[in-house]
Amino acid sequence: MNDTGWFKSSYSTGGNDNCVEVRLTDATAAVRDSKNPEGSSLQVPLTSWHNFLRSSGPAAGYWQAFQSELEAM
């Protein structure tokens, strides 16, 4: 089973606490608040996460760059 572990995009800067972390497995994408790593996470099917990255409106360019980072992992 593939598991990326929790990570932030390289677009997140060191001094910015307003970030989410993502964890991908073969079947799911989980998203959590980086300020509360022990808290709950939102889990969605991996296909839904990919669709979100492709079609997130005005931020689509940002998310497409983020997806490219993930695919490079």
Backbone as JSON Lines, residues from 0, in Angstrom:
{"i":0,"aa":"M","n":[0.84,-1.19,0.0],"ca":[0.0,0.0,0.0],"c":[0.88,1.24,0.0]}
{"i":1,"aa":"N","n":[0.6,2.17,-0.89],"ca":[1.32,3.44,-0.93],"c":[0.73,4.41,0.09]}
{"i":2,"aa":"D","n":[1.6,5.18,0.73],"ca":[1.18,6.17,1.71],"c":[2.22,7.28,1.72]}
{"i":3,"aa":"T","n":[1.81,8.5,1.38],"ca":[2.75,9.61,1.3],"c":[3.13,10.18,2.66]}
{"i":4,"aa":"G","n":[2.38,9.83,3.69],"ca":[2.56,10.52,4.96],"c":[2.01,11.94,4.83]}
{"i":5,"aa":"W","n":[1.94,12.68,5.93],"ca":[1.39,14.04,5.9],"c":[2.41,15.0,5.3]}
{"i":6,"aa":"F","n":[1.96,15.89,4.43],"ca":[2.86,16.87,3.83],"c":[2.1,18.14,3.47]}
{"i":7,"aa":"K","n":[2.85,19.22,3.3],"ca":[2.33,20.5,2.83],"c":[2.91,20.76,1.45]}
{"i":8,"aa":"S","n":[2.24,21.59,0.7],"ca":[2.75,22.01,-0.6],"c":[3.99,22.86,-0.4]}
{"i":9,"aa":"S","n":[4.87,22.86,-1.38],"ca":[6.04,23.74,-1.31],"c":[5.63,25.2,-1.39]}
{"i":10,"aa":"Y","n":[4.38,25.48,-1.76],"ca":[3.87,26.86,-1.77],"c":[3.62,27.37,-0.35]}
{"i":11,"aa":"S","n":[3.57,26.48,0.63],"ca":[3.4,26.89,2.02],"c":[4.72,27.44,2.52]}
{"i":12,"aa":"T","n":[4.69,28.62,3.11],"ca":[5.92,29.21,3.62],"c":[6.1,28.85,5.08]}
{"i":13,"aa":"G","n":[7.31,28.89,5.56],"ca":[7.63,28.52,6.93],"c":[6.91,29.32,7.98]}
{"i":14,"aa":"G","n":[6.67,30.61,7.73],"ca":[6.02,31.46,8.72],"c":[4.52,31.5,8.63]}
{"i":15,"aa":"N","n":[3.92,30.79,7.69],"ca":[2.48,30.83,7.5],"c":[1.83,29.63,8.16]}
{"i":16,"aa":"D","n":[1.05,29.88,9.22],"ca":[0.38,28.78,9.93],"c":[-0.98,28.43,9.33]}
{"i":17,"aa":"N","n":[-1.41,29.16,8.3],"ca":[-2.7,28.91,7.69],"c":[-2.56,27.89,6.56]}
{"i":18,"aa":"C","n":[-2.24,26.67,6.94],"ca":[-1.97,25.62,5.95],"c":[-2.81,24.39,6.25]}
{"i":19,"aa":"V","n":[-2.99,23.6,5.24],"ca":[-3.54,22.28,5.43],"c":[-2.45,21.28,5.04]}
{"i":20,"aa":"E","n":[-2.55,20.11,5.59],"ca":[-1.65,19.03,5.24],"c":[-2.49,17.96,4.54]}
{"i":21,"aa":"V","n":[-1.86,17.25,3.64],"ca":[-2.53,16.22,2.86],"c":[-1.78,14.91,3.02]}
{"i":22,"aa":"R","n":[-2.52,13.83,3.03],"ca":[-1.94,12.49,3.07],"c":[-2.67,11.63,2.05]}
{"i":23,"aa":"L","n":[-1.93,11.03,1.15],"ca":[-2.53,10.21,0.1],"c":[-2.18,8.75,0.28]}
{"i":24,"aa":"T","n":[-3.17,7.91,0.08],"ca":[-2.95,6.47,0.04],"c":[-3.48,5.98,-1.31]}
{"i":25,"aa":"D","n":[-3.48,4.69,-1.5],"ca":[-3.97,4.13,-2.76],"c":[-5.44,4.48,-3.01]}
{"i":26,"aa":"A","n":[-6.22,4.63,-1.95],"ca":[-7.66,4.81,-2.11],"c":[-8.2,6.15,-1.63]}
{"i":27,"aa":"T","n":[-7.49,6.83,-0.74],"ca":[-8.06,8.04,-0.14],"c":[-7.07,9.19,-0.1]}
{"i":28,"aa":"A","n":[-7.65,10.39,0.03],"ca":[-6.9,11.6,0.33],"c":[-7.45,12.13,1.65]}
{"i":29,"aa":"A","n":[-6.58,12.42,2.58],"ca":[-6.98,12.98,3.86],"c":[-6.4,14.39,3.96]}
{"i":30,"aa":"V","n":[-7.18,15.31,4.52],"ca":[-6.78,16.69,4.67],"c":[-6.99,17.08,6.13]}
{"i":31,"aa":"R","n":[-6.0,17.77,6.72],"ca":[-6.13,18.21,8.11],"c":[-5.53,19.6,8.28]}
{"i":32,"aa":"D","n":[-5.87,20.24,9.37],"ca":[-5.35,21.55,9.74],"c":[-3.95,21.35,10.31]}
{"i":33,"aa":"S","n":[-2.95,22.01,9.72],"ca":[-1.57,21.81,10.19],"c":[-1.36,22.32,11.61]}
{"i":34,"aa":"K","n":[-2.22,23.21,12.09],"ca":[-2.09,23.72,13.46],"c":[-2.65,22.73,14.48]}
{"i":35,"aa":"N","n":[-3.4,21.74,14.01],"ca":[-4.03,20.78,14.91],"c":[-3.83,19.36,14.37]}
{"i":36,"aa":"P","n":[-2.59,18.89,14.35],"ca":[-2.32,17.57,13.75],"c":[-2.96,16.41,14.48]}
{"i":37,"aa":"E","n":[-3.32,16.58,15.74],"ca":[-3.97,15.5,16.49],"c":[-5.48,15.52,16.3]}
{"i":38,"aa":"G","n":[-6.0,16.54,15.63],"ca":[-7.43,16.65,15.4],"c":[-7.89,15.73,14.28]}
{"i":39,"aa":"S","n":[-9.14,15.87,13.92],"ca":[-9.71,15.02,12.89],"c":[-9.25,15.46,11.5]}
{"i":40,"aa":"S","n":[-9.47,14.58,10.55],"ca":[-9.14,14.9,9.16],"c":[-10.34,14.58,8.28]}
{"i":41,"aa":"L","n":[-10.4,15.25,7.17],"ca":[-11.42,14.99,6.16],"c":[-10.84,13.97,5.2]}
{"i":42,"aa":"Q","n":[-11.57,12.88,4.98],"ca":[-11.09,11.84,4.06],"c":[-12.07,11.69,2.91]}
{"i":43,"aa":"V","n":[-11.53,11.7,1.7],"ca":[-12.34,11.56,0.5],"c":[-11.69,10.53,-0.42]}
{"i":44,"aa":"P","n":[-12.48,9.92,-1.3],"ca":[-11.88,9.0,-2.26],"c":[-10.82,9.72,-3.1]}
{"i":45,"aa":"L","n":[-9.76,9.03,-3.44],"ca":[-8.66,9.63,-4.19],"c":[-9.14,10.2,-5.52]}
{"i":46,"aa":"T","n":[-10.07,9.55,-6.17],"ca":[-10.59,10.08,-7.44],"c":[-11.29,11.41,-7.23]}
{"i":47,"aa":"S","n":[-11.99,11.58,-6.12],"ca":[-12.65,12.86,-5.83],"c":[-11.61,13.95,-5.58]}
{"i":48,"aa":"W","n":[-10.53,13.62,-4.91],"ca":[-9.45,14.58,-4.67],"c":[-8.84,15.04,-5.99]}
{"i":49,"aa":"H","n":[-8.58,14.11,-6.87],"ca":[-8.01,14.46,-8.18],"c":[-8.96,15.35,-8.97]}
{"i":50,"aa":"N","n":[-10.27,15.04,-8.92],"ca":[-11.25,15.89,-9.6],"c":[-11.28,17.28,-9.01]}
{"i":51,"aa":"F","n":[-11.18,17.39,-7.7],"ca":[-11.13,18.69,-7.03],"c":[-9.92,19.48,-7.5]}
{"i":52,"aa":"L","n":[-8.77,18.86,-7.57],"ca":[-7.56,19.56,-7.99],"c":[-7.68,20.07,-9.43]}
{"i":53,"aa":"R","n":[-8.35,19.32,-10.27],"ca":[-8.49,19.72,-11.68],"c":[-9.52,20.82,-11.9]}
{"i":54,"aa":"S","n":[-10.47,20.97,-11.0],"ca":[-11.61,21.85,-11.3],"c":[-11.94,22.84,-10.2]}
{"i":55,"aa":"S","n":[-10.96,23.32,-9.49],"ca":[-11.24,24.18,-8.34],"c":[-11.36,25.66,-8.69]}
{"i":56,"aa":"G","n":[-11.98,25.96,-9.81],"ca":[-12.32,27.33,-10.17],"c":[-11.11,28.23,-10.33]}
{"i":57,"aa":"P","n":[-11.16,29.45,-9.76],"ca":[-10.07,30.41,-9.95],"c":[-8.71,29.9,-9.47]}
{"i":58,"aa":"A","n":[-8.72,29.0,-8.5],"ca":[-7.46,28.49,-7.95],"c":[-6.96,27.27,-8.71]}
{"i":59,"aa":"A","n":[-7.58,26.94,-9.83],"ca":[-7.22,25.72,-10.56],"c":[-5.73,25.67,-10.91]}
{"i":60,"aa":"G","n":[-5.15,26.8,-11.3],"ca":[-3.72,26.82,-11.63],"c":[-2.86,26.44,-10.44]}
{"i":61,"aa":"Y","n":[-3.2,26.96,-9.27],"ca":[-2.46,26.62,-8.05],"c":[-2.58,25.13,-7.77]}
{"i":62,"aa":"W","n":[-3.81,24.61,-7.82],"ca":[-4.02,23.21,-7.49],"c":[-3.38,22.29,-8.53]}
{"i":63,"aa":"Q","n":[-3.35,22.71,-9.78],"ca":[-2.69,21.9,-10.8],"c":[-1.19,21.82,-10.53]}
{"i":64,"aa":"A","n":[-0.6,22.93,-10.09],"ca":[0.82,22.9,-9.73],"c":[1.03,21.98,-8.53]}
{"i":65,"aa":"F","n":[0.12,22.03,-7.57],"ca":[0.19,21.17,-6.39],"c":[0.09,19.71,-6.81]}
{"i":66,"aa":"Q","n":[-0.82,19.41,-7.73],"ca":[-0.96,18.03,-8.21],"c":[0.32,17.57,-8.9]}
{"i":67,"aa":"S","n":[0.96,18.46,-9.64],"ca":[2.21,18.1,-10.3],"c":[3.28,17.73,-9.27]}
{"i":68,"aa":"E","n":[3.3,18.46,-8.16],"ca":[4.24,18.13,-7.08],"c":[3.95,16.72,-6.55]}
{"i":69,"aa":"L","n":[2.68,16.41,-6.37],"ca":[2.31,15.09,-5.84],"c":[2.72,13.98,-6.78]}
{"i":70,"aa":"E","n":[2.49,14.2,-8.07],"ca":[2.83,13.18,-9.04],"c":[4.34,12.96,-9.12]}
{"i":71,"aa":"A","n":[5.11,13.96,-8.76],"ca":[6.57,13.84,-8.79],"c":[7.09,13.05,-7.59]}
{"i":72,"aa":"M","n":[6.26,12.85,-6.57],"ca":[6.71,12.16,-5.36],"c":[6.89,10.68,-5.6]}
